[in-house]
Amino acid sequence: MIKKILIVGGVAGGASAAARCRRLNEHADIIMYERGPVVSFSNCCLPYHISGAMEEDKLILMTPDKFKAWFNIDARINSNVIAVNSDEKYIEVENTITGDVTKEYFDALVLSPGSNPITPRFNGLEDMPHYCLKTVPDVSKIMSFITTNSPRHITVVGGGFIGLEAAENLRERGIEVTLIEGSDQIIPFVDKEMSFIGQSELVSHGVEVILNTRVESFAKGKVILQTGGEIETDAVILAIGVIPATGFLKGSRVDLTEKGYIKVDENYQTSAKSIYAAGDAILVSHQITGEKIPLAMAGPANKQGRLIADHINGRQILNKGYIGSGVVKLFNMNIASTGMSEKTLKNSGIDYDVAYAAPPSIVGIMPGMNLVYSKLIFEKQTGRILGAQFASRGASDKRADVVATAIKANMTVEDLADLELCYAPSFGTGKDVVNKIGYVASNLNDGSVEQVRFTELYSLLAYGEQVIDVREEVEYAAGRLKGTRNIPMSSLRSRLDELDMNRTVYVHCRTGERSYNMTRMLKSHGFDAKNVAGSYEFTRIYEETQQNIDPSRENILIGAALGCASDFGE
């Protein structure tokens, strides 16, 4: 029986491992070290303290006293582990208050040190109030600055989870916000066209979003960009990314990658005997590709901590790998993702296809109905589900969770279409969003329909291709695409002579369902017809965002307005 278990890191993975170890072994001596002043806090909720949605004391989930009283775990704060000796099985711990260094021996060691924010050495940064957002002290400093200085404007650098949530909550507080992202999109866990839905939501709430731009330097009251532009601002939040906090392992027998990630096996054991690792600092196996990837998410870290505790205590564990599931709230829009994106599939060698749909979140005539912009990625021929992305003012996370379960179970698009999901008018539709995107993918996979993506419409219209809009006249009048021709679904069968049979007919509607029906009809009449996946609703958001990014781009939207159609039957 293991007698002494030491745990480095007291947030997600570490705290989970500590509690599970105690449940499995009442008599072990368990000590958990946290380098900061707070143990077991909700780092995912930190941005919501900025807007006032979350009080600071609610961020702290456990205290050392509570760990001792509830679990008989010795949780030591302000204790920075500075070295690991795997041969003699001890660690060296520095008290960050006194500077004293002590030695502690172990039978089993769990490493869950987390990550550190990336803070480049920009010129002039010392002249600008600047903050990271990783710990409770970090958010306390931000709040102190805000309450003391009443800033008019704050710049956020980085368009990932932390940067996005910081931007939203600063704006909710009434502060003007500019979000700078060095790549061509925010929300990196989804594909570019889906990220535009989130970007549109940010812009509609007054957040300025600048893409493809990096910070050059800072001056007093200014952010200077590499493009030569300047932003007047009162402070900066740096959310550029993170690196594993594993510097203390250099020189130990714990193998690290070039970037500092801890290498672990299927049992989360490191290269050093009796030493395990979990959380942001490790590489995990992707279930679909087998590739080793970092996965800085709270859910996997908590699960890893539990599994490590099981293995330490002699239990067999099952590690199928990870697929990566996440969701972010941007004002009223919820954007969720699971599995692989097209970006991550790029070099995988997997032959895949993509389905789009925008079904209603609940029955269309019910109050609170919203479209769920949906993207499903699947392997050609086999139909194996590879990934999915959803964006909605409704329950996008619910749909991503269902698809995540399907991916873990190696299900196909046909299985997705066949799922029996809960239905009542206030909660969904008879054919749920997940069923609908499964139907679309199944039709593509069995060759029932050919498609082009909505992202291709701009070029198709520029080349004068034959693009028809089969929405009704009132819908077309409310918002349309320049260069399209309106032949409503209700009259298309009687107007086939208006189409050129020698040219491909590209068919679109509001969300892609009516156009799918008409594509099938046209094919049966001998036309080379292709459905525009995503149709008008996806195109509207995509083109609006492209215009916002590049005002010189030709505007193909005429009178575009959200929800112009009254037909929720798609």
Secondary structure, DSSP 8 states (H G I E B T S, - for coil): ---EEEEE--SHHHHHHHHHHHHH-TTSEEEEE-SSS-SSB-GGGTHHHHTTSS-HHHHB---HHHHHHHH--EEESSEEEEEEETTTTEEEEEETTT--EEEEE-SEEEE---EEE-----BTGGGS-EE--SSHHHHHHHHHHHHHH--SEEEEE--SHHHHHHHHHHHHTT-EEEEE-SSS-S-TTS-HHHHHHHHHHHHHTTEEEE-S--EEEEETTEEEETTS-EEE-SEEEE-S-EEE--GGGTTSSS-B-TTS-B---TTSB-SSTTEEE-GGGBEEEBTTT--EEE---HHHHHHHHHHHHHHHTT-------B--EEEEEETTEEEEEEE--HHHHTTT---EEEEEE--BSS-TTSTT--BEEEEEEEETTT-BEEEEEEEESS-HHHHHHHHHHHHHTT-BHHHHHH------TTT--SS-HHHHHHHHHHHHHTTS--EEEGGGHHHHHHTT-EEEE-S-HHHHHHSEETT-EE--TTTGGGGGGGS-TTS-EEEE-SSSHHHHHHHHHHHHTT--EEEEETHHHHHHHHHHHHHHH-TTS---EES--TT-------
